[in-house]
Amino acid sequence: MEKEDKSDRRKFLKLGALAGGAVLLGSAISKAVSLEETKETGEKVKVLTTDGKVMEVDSSVVKHPAAKLPEQLPVREGIPGKKFIRVIDLGKCANARKCIEGCQTAHKVLAPVEFIKVKKMQDSDLTAPYWFPQMCYHCDNPPCTKVCPVDATFKRSDGIVGIDSDRCIGCKFCMAACPYSARTFNFGRPKQVQFTEEHKDELTENYCATKYGTEGTVSKCDFCPDRAAQGLLPACVVSCPNGVIYHGDELEDVVSNGEDTFRLKKLLKDRAGYRQFEELGTAPRVYYLPPVKRNFPFEEATEAHNTEE
């Protein structure tokens, strides 16, 4: 019995050694493959270092967590290692409405559907009015997700509050719960812009794969997660001619409007950033910078900008 027991132990240890060698060999092959894939492309991209300096590196060393095409991205799965956040500089907004138009194009919706609303604000009779862009704030404590009876709206790991149009039953509970009126109900008008194969070239320019436009469902701003998966800024950010919207990653402590890049915490501290209705406890992921040192004088919107419901 003792001889058989020792024999079995030797066999087990031998098999374990072989398995360990196979794992090490697999690891070596994996490293060799990864080194092969990181050959320089010659294309330079700008990155922000940990000490706040901007430098150019080869694009091969910049890896994005999600390399899948937009149509392959799971609706509820957040991009690993990301926590998206946004800062809006009210001193730069002139109500050009290009952010709205860019968002509509990206999500294939037409007026009067607007996921971004630019409102006229005036704090008191003695102060000057200013423009206030408002969208879904992707709250960390979102009341909308708590009231949905079919789990159609949810909080992702990357900070985004999403909507699954296939599950949405159009009860509008989430619209009633949202204190920011950020959601839109699709009554079936206008018709959704159809996306065809000939638009494939627009994937790297201005496109979002989120399924919206289904009649009888709710939709809203989604922070363009598929563009983020490709390392691109949201459509509204790149469409704004005045650099009003800064978008970035809270974990990296960085936001950018495509032209200027800032440390998130420093920007909010230096410019007295704040969140709307902080007292509600919803913890929005969109901050505002007060409208000081304005780039443009306040002007009322023209008739061409006014849309009929």
C-alpha positions as CSV (number, residue, x, y, z in Angstrom):
1,M,0.0,0.0,0.0
2,E,2.9,2.4,0.9
3,K,4.6,1.6,-2.4
4,E,1.5,2.3,-4.4
5,D,0.9,5.6,-2.5
6,K,4.5,6.8,-3.2
7,S,4.1,5.8,-6.8
8,D,0.9,7.8,-7.1
9,R,2.6,10.9,-5.5
10,R,5.5,10.7,-8.0
11,K,3.1,10.6,-10.9
12,F,1.2,13.5,-9.5
13,L,4.4,15.6,-9.0
14,K,5.6,14.7,-12.5
15,L,2.3,15.8,-14.1
16,G,2.4,19.0,-12.1
17,A,5.9,19.8,-13.3
18,L,4.8,19.2,-16.9
19,A,1.7,21.4,-16.5
20,G,3.8,24.2,-15.0
21,G,6.3,24.0,-17.9
22,A,3.4,24.3,-20.3
23,V,2.1,27.4,-18.5
24,L,5.6,29.0,-18.6
25,L,6.0,28.2,-22.3
26,G,2.5,29.7,-23.0
27,S,3.5,32.8,-21.1
28,A,6.7,33.1,-23.1
29,I,4.8,32.7,-26.4
30,S,2.2,35.3,-25.3
31,K,5.0,37.8,-24.5
32,A,6.7,37.2,-27.8
33,V,3.4,37.8,-29.7
34,S,2.7,41.0,-27.7
35,L,6.1,42.3,-28.5
36,E,5.5,41.5,-32.2
37,E,2.3,43.5,-32.1
38,T,3.9,46.6,-30.6
39,K,6.0,47.5,-33.6
40,E,6.2,51.3,-34.2
41,T,3.7,52.7,-36.6
42,G,5.3,56.0,-37.2
43,E,2.1,57.8,-36.2
44,K,2.6,60.2,-33.3
45,V,-0.1,60.9,-30.7
46,K,-0.1,63.3,-27.8
47,V,-0.4,62.0,-24.2
48,L,-0.4,63.6,-20.8
49,T,2.3,62.4,-18.4
50,T,1.7,61.9,-14.6
51,D,3.4,65.2,-13.9
52,G,1.1,67.2,-16.2
53,K,3.3,67.5,-19.3
54,V,2.2,66.9,-22.8
55,M,4.5,64.7,-25.0
56,E,4.3,62.9,-28.3
57,V,4.7,59.1,-28.4
58,D,4.3,56.4,-31.1
59,S,0.7,55.2,-31.4
60,S,1.8,51.6,-30.9
61,V,2.4,52.2,-27.2
62,V,-1.0,53.6,-26.5
63,K,-3.4,50.8,-25.8
64,H,-7.2,51.2,-25.4
65,P,-9.0,48.9,-23.0
66,A,-11.7,48.0,-25.5
67,A,-10.6,47.2,-29.0
68,K,-14.0,45.9,-30.2
69,L,-16.0,47.6,-32.9
70,P,-19.0,49.6,-31.6
71,E,-21.6,47.1,-32.7
72,Q,-19.7,44.4,-30.7
73,L,-19.7,46.3,-27.4
74,P,-22.1,44.9,-24.7
75,V,-24.6,47.5,-23.7
76,R,-24.2,47.0,-19.9
77,E,-20.4,46.4,-19.8
78,G,-18.3,49.4,-18.8
79,I,-14.9,50.0,-20.3
80,P,-12.3,48.6,-17.9
81,G,-10.2,51.0,-16.0
82,K,-12.3,54.1,-16.9
83,K,-14.5,56.5,-15.0
84,F,-15.8,59.1,-17.4
85,I,-16.4,62.7,-16.2
86,R,-17.3,66.0,-17.8
87,V,-16.6,69.7,-17.2
88,I,-18.5,72.5,-18.9
89,D,-17.0,76.1,-19.1
90,L,-20.0,78.4,-19.0
91,G,-17.8,81.4,-19.8
92,K,-17.2,79.9,-23.3
93,C,-20.7,79.0,-24.4
94,A,-22.3,81.3,-27.1
95,N,-25.2,79.0,-27.9
96,A,-23.8,78.0,-31.2
97,R,-25.8,74.7,-30.9
98,K,-23.1,72.8,-32.7
99,C,-22.9,70.4,-29.8
100,I,-26.6,69.6,-30.3
101,E,-26.2,69.1,-34.0
102,G,-23.2,66.9,-33.6
103,C,-25.0,64.8,-31.0
104,Q,-28.0,64.4,-33.3
105,T,-25.8,63.3,-36.2
106,A,-23.9,60.8,-34.0
107,H,-27.0,59.2,-32.6
108,K,-29.0,59.4,-35.9
109,V,-31.8,61.4,-34.6
110,L,-33.5,64.6,-36.0
111,A,-34.9,67.7,-34.5
112,P,-36.8,68.3,-32.3
113,V,-35.1,65.4,-30.4
114,E,-32.2,66.9,-28.4
115,F,-30.1,65.0,-25.9
116,I,-28.4,68.3,-25.0
117,K,-30.5,71.4,-24.2
118,V,-28.9,74.9,-24.0
119,K,-30.9,77.1,-21.6
120,K,-30.8,80.8,-20.8
121,M,-29.9,81.4,-17.2
122,Q,-29.8,84.5,-15.1
123,D,-29.0,84.3,-11.4
124,S,-30.5,87.6,-10.4
125,D,-31.8,90.9,-11.9
126,L,-28.5,92.6,-11.4
127,T,-26.4,89.8,-13.1
128,A,-25.8,89.2,-16.7
129,P,-27.6,86.2,-18.4
130,Y,-25.6,83.2,-19.7
131,W,-26.1,80.0,-21.6
132,F,-26.3,76.7,-19.7
133,P,-25.8,73.4,-21.7
134,Q,-27.6,70.6,-19.9
135,M,-27.5,66.9,-20.6
136,C,-27.7,63.6,-18.7
137,Y,-25.3,63.9,-15.7
138,H,-24.7,60.1,-15.4
139,C,-25.1,60.4,-11.6
140,D,-23.2,58.0,-9.3
141,N,-26.5,57.8,-7.2
142,P,-29.0,57.9,-10.1
143,P,-32.7,57.9,-9.0
144,C,-33.7,56.8,-12.6
145,T,-32.2,53.3,-12.2
146,K,-34.0,52.6,-8.9
147,V,-37.5,53.1,-10.3
148,C,-37.3,51.2,-13.6
149,P,-39.5,48.1,-13.2
150,V,-37.7,46.1,-15.9
151,D,-34.0,47.0,-15.3
152,A,-33.8,48.8,-18.6
153,T,-31.7,51.6,-17.3
154,F,-28.5,50.8,-15.3
155,K,-25.2,52.1,-14.0
156,R,-22.0,50.9,-15.7
157,S,-18.6,50.4,-14.1
158,D,-17.2,53.3,-16.1
159,G,-19.6,55.8,-14.7
160,I,-22.1,55.8,-17.6
161,V,-25.8,55.5,-17.0
162,G,-27.2,53.6,-19.9
163,I,-30.5,52.4,-21.4
164,D,-31.2,49.1,-22.9
165,S,-33.8,49.9,-25.6
166,D,-34.7,46.2,-26.0
167,R,-35.9,46.0,-22.4
168,C,-37.5,49.5,-22.1
169,I,-41.3,49.3,-22.0
170,G,-41.8,53.1,-22.1
171,C,-43.4,53.5,-18.7
172,K,-41.6,56.8,-18.2
173,F,-40.9,56.2,-14.5
174,C,-37.2,57.1,-15.1
175,M,-38.3,60.4,-16.7
176,A,-40.3,61.3,-13.7
177,A,-37.5,60.3,-11.3
178,C,-34.8,62.4,-13.1
179,P,-34.5,65.8,-11.4
180,Y,-32.6,67.2,-14.4
181,S,-35.2,66.3,-17.1
182,A,-32.5,64.7,-19.1
183,R,-34.5,62.0,-20.8
184,T,-36.6,62.0,-24.0
185,F,-39.5,59.8,-24.9
186,N,-39.7,58.6,-28.5
187,F,-43.2,59.1,-29.8
188,G,-42.3,57.8,-33.2
189,R,-41.5,61.2,-34.7
190,P,-39.2,62.1,-36.3
191,K,-38.1,58.9,-38.0
192,Q,-34.7,57.6,-37.1
193,V,-31.9,58.2,-39.5
194,Q,-31.0,54.9,-41.0
195,F,-27.4,53.8,-40.7
196,T,-26.1,52.0,-43.8
197,E,-22.8,50.3,-45.0
198,E,-21.8,53.4,-46.8
199,H,-21.5,55.2,-43.5
200,K,-18.7,52.9,-42.2
201,D,-16.1,55.6,-42.8
202,E,-17.9,57.8,-40.2
203,L,-17.0,55.4,-37.4
204,T,-13.9,57.4,-36.6
205,E,-15.5,60.8,-37.1
206,N,-19.0,61.2,-35.7
207,Y,-20.9,58.0,-34.9
208,C,-22.4,56.3,-31.9
209,A,-23.6,52.7,-32.0
210,T,-26.1,53.0,-29.1
211,K,-29.5,51.7,-30.2
212,Y,-31.9,54.6,-29.9
213,G,-35.0,55.7,-31.9
214,T,-37.2,52.8,-31.1
215,E,-40.8,54.1,-30.9
216,G,-42.2,53.9,-27.4
217,T,-38.9,53.9,-25.5
218,V,-36.8,56.4,-23.6
219,S,-33.4,57.8,-24.8
220,K,-30.9,60.3,-23.6
221,C,-27.2,61.4,-23.7
222,D,-24.9,58.4,-23.3
223,F,-21.4,60.0,-23.2
224,C,-20.7,58.2,-26.6
225,P,-19.2,55.1,-25.0
226,D,-18.4,53.4,-28.4
227,R,-16.3,56.5,-29.4
228,A,-14.6,56.3,-26.0
229,A,-13.7,52.7,-26.7
230,Q,-11.9,53.8,-29.8
231,G,-10.0,56.5,-27.9
232,L,-12.2,59.3,-29.3
233,L,-13.9,62.2,-27.6
234,P,-17.7,62.4,-27.6
235,A,-19.5,63.9,-30.6
236,C,-20.6,67.0,-28.7
237,V,-17.1,67.8,-27.6
238,V,-15.5,67.7,-31.0
239,S,-18.4,69.5,-32.6
240,C,-18.3,72.6,-30.3
241,P,-16.4,75.4,-32.0
242,N,-15.6,77.2,-28.7
243,G,-14.2,74.4,-26.6
244,V,-17.0,74.6,-24.0
245,I,-17.1,70.9,-23.1
246,Y,-14.2,69.1,-21.4
247,H,-14.5,65.3,-21.3
248,G,-12.1,62.8,-19.6
249,D,-11.4,60.1,-17.1
250,E,-11.6,60.8,-13.3
251,L,-9.2,57.9,-12.6
252,E,-6.5,59.5,-14.8
253,D,-7.5,63.0,-13.4
254,V,-7.6,64.5,-16.8
255,V,-10.1,66.2,-19.1
256,S,-9.8,67.6,-22.6
257,N,-11.9,69.6,-25.2
258,G,-9.7,68.4,-28.0
259,E,-7.5,71.4,-28.0
260,D,-6.7,72.0,-24.3
261,T,-6.0,69.4,-21.6
262,F,-6.2,70.0,-17.9
263,R,-5.8,68.1,-14.6
264,L,-9.4,67.6,-13.5
265,K,-8.9,68.3,-9.8
266,K,-6.8,71.4,-10.4
267,L,-9.2,72.8,-12.9
268,L,-12.2,72.4,-10.6
269,K,-10.3,73.9,-7.6
270,D,-8.8,76.8,-9.6
271,R,-12.1,77.7,-11.3
272,A,-14.5,76.9,-8.4
273,G,-16.3,74.1,-10.2
274,Y,-19.6,73.0,-9.0
275,R,-22.4,70.5,-9.8
276,Q,-26.1,71.3,-10.3
277,F,-28.5,70.5,-7.5
278,E,-25.7,69.1,-5.3
279,E,-28.1,69.0,-2.4
280,L,-30.1,66.2,-4.0
281,G,-27.4,63.7,-3.3
282,T,-27.4,62.3,-6.9
283,A,-23.6,62.9,-7.3
284,P,-23.6,64.0,-11.0
285,R,-20.6,63.3,-13.1
286,V,-20.9,66.7,-14.9
287,Y,-19.3,69.8,-13.4
288,Y,-19.7,73.4,-14.3
289,L,-17.2,76.3,-14.3
290,P,-18.9,79.7,-13.4
291,P,-19.4,82.1,-16.3
292,V,-16.6,84.5,-15.5
293,K,-14.3,86.3,-18.1
294,R,-16.7,85.4,-20.8
295,N,-15.5,84.9,-24.4
296,F,-18.7,86.2,-25.9
297,P,-21.3,88.8,-25.1
298,F,-24.7,87.3,-24.4
299,E,-27.0,87.2,-27.4
300,E,-30.5,85.8,-27.7
301,A,-30.9,82.7,-29.9
302,T,-32.0,83.5,-33.5
303,E,-35.3,82.2,-34.8
304,A,-33.4,79.6,-36.9
305,H,-32.3,78.0,-33.6
306,N,-35.7,77.8,-32.1
307,T,-37.4,74.4,-32.7
308,E,-41.0,73.6,-32.4
309,E,-42.1,70.8,-30.3
